Amino acid sequence: MDTTELEKAVSKDGEVPKGESHIVVELIQYEHDSVVSKSIMKRATGSINAMSFDNGEGMNEKISPFDTYAQVIDGHAVIVIDGKATQLETGQGIVIPAHKSSHIQPDGRFKLLLTVIKSGYEDQPI
């Protein structure tokens, strides 16, 4: 996808336009020594974000009050949930349970989709 097509692939609110096809892995590019995030969809009940991680970049440990689905769409990544490391290759995904510590270890360049589901937790203790 060239730059002109990329610019057209984003709506005014920064999300991917509804009803138009796209190639997920091309929605986001790698940037030197950076982590890049692009919102595909964001609602009160959850969000979908495409992310790219350059060599040596990862995500710090955190605990989310919501379930998160992580799917590698380019390269490979190591996702650690409650101290257990799981190697994911392109096309593989994993559910990161709510209220569990997790982080992403650097393991070369990779891209992933993160889908956060917020509904259903209104009555759960945090």
C-alpha positions, 0 to 999 in steps of 0.5 A, a space after each residue: 500500500 503506498 502513502 496515498 492509499 494509507 492516508 485514505 485508509 484513515 477517517 477523520 476520527 483516526 479510525 479505519 473507515 467502516 465498510 471499506 476493505 483493508 489489509 490489516 498488516 499494512 495499516 501500520 508501519 515500522 518506525 525506527 526505535 519506536 512502538 507505533 499504535 493505530 486505532 482501528 475502532 474505539 468504543 465505550 465497550 472496547 477497542 481494536 488497535 494495530 501496533 508495530 514494534 521495532 527491534 528491541 521494543 516491547 511493552 512494560 508489565 501491566 495489569 488490565 481490568 479487561 480481557 485482551 486478545 493479542 494476535 501477531 500479524 507480522 513477525 513473532 513476539 513473546 507475551 508473558 502472562 503471570 510469569 509464563 512466556 508464550 512465543 507467538 508466530 504470525 497468525 497466532 493469538 492469545 487471550 490475556 485474562 483480566 486482572 493478570 500481569 502481562 508484558 511483551 518482550 522484545 524479540 525482533 520487529 513485529 506487528 500485532 492486533 490488540 482487542 480489548 473487551 470492556 463489557 461484562 465487568 461492571 459487577 466484577 471487583 477490580 
